[in-house]
Amino acid sequence: MTSFDSIEFDYAASLAKQALEHMNKHKVPPSPDNFSIWFEYAARSSVDLNRTIDVLIGNRKPFSEQTNSELVRIFLLGNDRGDIPDKVRSLVNRAKELLTNAIDSQNAQILSLRDVAAQADLTDPKALISNLLDELLRATSRAQNLEASFTSATQELDKVRETLARSDQNARTDALTGLANRRGLDERLHAAQIRAMESGDALSILLIDIDHFKRFNDTYGHQVGDQVLRLAAGVFKEQLRESDFPARYGGEELIGVLDSTELSTARAIAERVRRKIAERRMHRRSTGEELGAITVSIGVAEFRPGESIGDLVERADQALYQAKRSGRNRTMTEVDLDGDIAA
């Protein structure tokens, strides 16, 4: 985010005025968080933020409380990454030190060679050559030491880079199912929403709930419940296309983001997932006892241009509720909703 310390007062005042004008024009409540978002918009400090707001404006999307909250969560709270880790800072300082030493060593080498040349006895070529060779050997030794230091620093940096990449991946992955977690899901949904609004392509989601999940936990224990969830998640991922995005939505609920997919196609994919999960059986390893069929209920909804992601998920959740109310182990779409629970 843009820092007030880095902006001249007059410029900051101008941005603040623009931010308030934008907020007034689009009827955005003047809360501190909302002001921060629109100040950033006026400053054009985040390409993604400006792109998102411009698309929302272009689609005449009202800035409701939910939309404003999503903007704050994604672009204000989500970008707080903290300070650079101490190890990275240490490596940066070490690299600076190595570069400084390399420059100093080069300068010292030049001065030494000049001294040898200035003190050279041209009548004694052997002595001159011997002195030059000694100086070049010392220069070579210094260069080799610097190269070894640079190599060591590079290896450390590679390790830190790999660690950060793993940490970043872990921060977006649910440990139990191996699917994306809510953080990873939020990022993908946001990107999918923008693409759909810009291109006009369809976007659908599947919301899955494992039927009678509490019964598995209460009857067999949480470890079995975890196995049921892992099994359902694994089948879910297997049955989706490469372009689809599966995630754990929370508890025993899973969600799939299907780019460029209309409602009818999404329903067919959901039905395939439901059938494949129902075909699986779980047994106790110790006794061979069959634990019964695992079934799921699925709600499907298609994105409507200009709506919030929250509205889309809400319709999928209503369709899921309808599926469970109608007997479970079935797929319902938003067009199947009863009038009394439709949004």
N, C-alpha and C positions, 0 to 999 in steps of 0.2 A: 504494500500500500504506500501511497505517496506520503512523505513526511513533511509536516509544516515547516520544519527547521530548514528544509532545502529549498524553500520557495520564498521569494521576496514578499513582503507584506502586501503590497498593492496587488500583486498577482494572485496571492491567496485570497484576498478580499474579492477579487473579480471572480475567481472560481466558486467561492462560497455564494456569491450573488447568482451565478449561473445555476448552481445546484438547487438553490431555493426556487428559482424560476421554473426549472424543470419539474421539481416536486409539486409546485402549485399547479402547473399545467396538467400534470397527470394525476392530480389528486392523491399524492403520496403523503401520509401523515408525517409531520416533521419530528420524528424521533431521532435520537443521536445516531443509532445504527443506520437508519434510512438516509440520514444526511451524509454519513460517511460513504455510503454506496454511491450516492448521486454526486458527491464531491469528486470521487474517483472517476465517475463518468464524465464530468465536466473537464477534469484534468487529462482524460484519455490515457490513464496510466496502466490500464489493463485491456488488452485487445479483446480477450474473451468476455469481459464484463460489458464493454461497449457493444460488442457484436450481439450479445444476448439481449440487452435492453433495446437495441435498434430493431432486432427481429420482433420482440414483443410489441414495440410501438408500431412497426410496420404491419403487424397482424391485428392491430387495434385491441390488444389484450389489456384489459383493465388491471391496474396495479393493486390487486386485492391484498388483504393482510397476509394470505398464504403465499402469494407471489413475492411480496416484499420479504417475508421471512426466508423464503428459499434463496433469494438473492443474497441476503445477509449471511445465511449459513454457508453458501457455496463460496462467495467471493470475499467475505469479511472474516468469518470465523475459520473457514477452511484453509486460508492462506497463512495462518499463524504458524510458521515453521520453527520459530525459536532461533537461537544463535547457532552459528556453525560449530559442529562438534570440536572439542578441544584437540583431538588427534588431527583433524583436517587442518585446523589453524596451525598446529605445530609443524605439519608437513609443509604448509605454505611458507612459514617462516624459515624452515630449513632450506627450501628451494631458493629463497631469496639469499640466504647466507652462502649457498653453494655458488650461485651466480656471481655474488660479490667476490668470493674467493677466486673464481675463475678469471674475473676481470683483473683483480689485483695480481694474480699469478702471471697473467699475460703481460701486464705492464712491467712486472719485475723481470720477466724474461727479456723483454725488449731492452730495458736499462742494462741488464747484465751483458747482453750481446754488444751493446754500445760501448760498455766499459772494456770488454775484451778487445774490441776493434780499436778503441782509443789507445789502449796500452800495448797494442801489438808491436812486436819487434819484427819488422818486415824482412830483416836480415836473417831471421831464424824461423823459417816456415814451419819446421817441426813443432816448435813451441806454440805457434799460433794455432796450428791444427789441433794440437792436444788440448789447448784451452777451450777452443770452440767445441770440441767433442765433449769435454767435461760439462760445459754449460748446456749443451743439447741433451745430455743424459739426465741432468738435473731437471730440465724442462719436461722431458719425457716422463720422468718419475712423478712430477707434480700433476701432469695431465692424467696419468694412469690412476693416481689417487682420487682426483676429481671425478673421473669416469666411474670408478668404483662407488663413490659416494652418490653420484647421480643414479646409478643402477639400483642401489639399495633404496634410495628415496622413491624411485619409480615403482619398485616392487611393493613397497609399503602403500603407496598411493593406489595401486591396483587392488590390493587387499581391502583397503578402505572403500574403494568404489564398489567392489563386489558385495561387501557387507551392507553398504547403503542400499544397493539394488535389492538385496534379499530383504532388508528391513522394510523397504518401500512396498515390495510384493506382499510380505507378511501383513503389513498394515491394511491391505485391501483384500485379504483372504480369510475366510472363516476356517478356523483350525479344525473343527469337527468334520465338516463335509468336504473341505477343499474347494468349495465354490467361493465366488466373490462375497464379501461381507457388505454391510450397509454402506460403508464408505466407498467401496468400489462400485456398488450399485448406483449410488447417487451420482457419481461422476459419469457413468455410462448413460444413465437416464437423461442427465442434463445434455450430454453431447447428442444423444439420439433425438431429443426434443428439438434442438437447434437445427439438426440436419433435416428433420421432417418438415419444419416450418420454412426452411430455406428452399428445399427442393420440391416440396409438395408430395413426397413419397409417403406411403402408408407406414404406420408404426403400431405394433400391437404388443400387448403383454399378457403373460399367463401367470395367474396367482394360484399356487397349489397348497393344499392343506392335507396332511396325512390324517385319514379317518381314524377315530378312536385312539389317537396317539396316547392319551392319558391312560387308557386301559393297558397298553403295553408297559408303560412305566409302573403303574400300580400293581400289575400282575407279576411281571417278570423283573422289575427293577430298572433303574436308569441306564445301566450299561446296555441292556437289551434295547431300550428306547433309543439310545445313541446309535446302535447298530441298524435299527429300522430307519432312522433318519439318514444315515450314511448310504444305506442301500437305495432308498428312494432318490437321494441326490445323485448317486452314481448312474442309475437308470435314466434319470432326467437329463443329465449331461450327455449320455450316450445317444439319446434319441433326438437331441436338438441338432440343428445344422451348424456348420462351422461358423457361420456369420451370426448365430444367435448367442445370447449372453445369459447364462444361468447364474443365479445368486441365491444366497440364503436371506430371506426377508426378515426372519425372526422366529424364535421358537421352532415349531414344526412346519412353518410356512416357507415355501420356496417361490422364486419368481423368475420368469424368463422375459428378456427384452428381445423382441423380434423386429429388427429393422426391415424396411421395405416389404412389410408383410400385412396383407389385408386380413380382416376379421375371419373370413371363411377359411383361409389357409392356416391362420393361427389356431382355429378350432380343430382342424384336422391334425395339426401337430400335437395339440393338447390331448386329443383322443388317443393318438399313438402312444404318447407318454403314459397316459392312464392305463391302457391295456397292458403295456409292457411291465409296468410296476405290479399290476394285479397278477401277472403270470409268475412272479417270483415267490419263493417260499423261504422261510427262515426256520432253521432247526437248532436246537441246543446241541452244542458240540459234545457235552458230557453225556447226554442221555439219548440224543437223536430225536427228541420230542419236537414235533412240528408246532410252531408258534402261531400258525394260522396265516391267512392271506393278508397281505398289506395292500390296502386300497387308498386312493386319494380322490379328493374332489377338486375340481379346477374351475376357476373363473377366468373369462377371456374378455378383453376390452380393446378397442382401437382408438388411437389418439385422434382428437378433434383439433384442427388448427386453432391456435390461440389459447387453448386451455392450459392449465397448470398440470404438472406431473401428478400433483396430489389429486386432482379431479379424475385423471385417468386411472390411478391406482384405486380410488374410491369406487369407481364403476366396476372394476375387476373384482374388488372385494365384495360388492353387492351381488355380482354374478356367482361368486364362490359361496356366499351365504345361501343363495337360492339353490345351488347344487346340493349343499349339505341339508337344507330344509326339505329338499325333494327326495331324500333317501340316501345321499352320499354315493361315492363311487361313480361319479358322472361328471360331465363337462357342461357348463352353462356359459353362454355369452351374454353380453349386455342386452342383446335383442330379446333374450328369454326372460328378462326381468319382469316381475309382476308390477302392476301400476302402483301398488302400495309401498314398494320399496325402491322404485326407480327414482333417480335423482331428479 
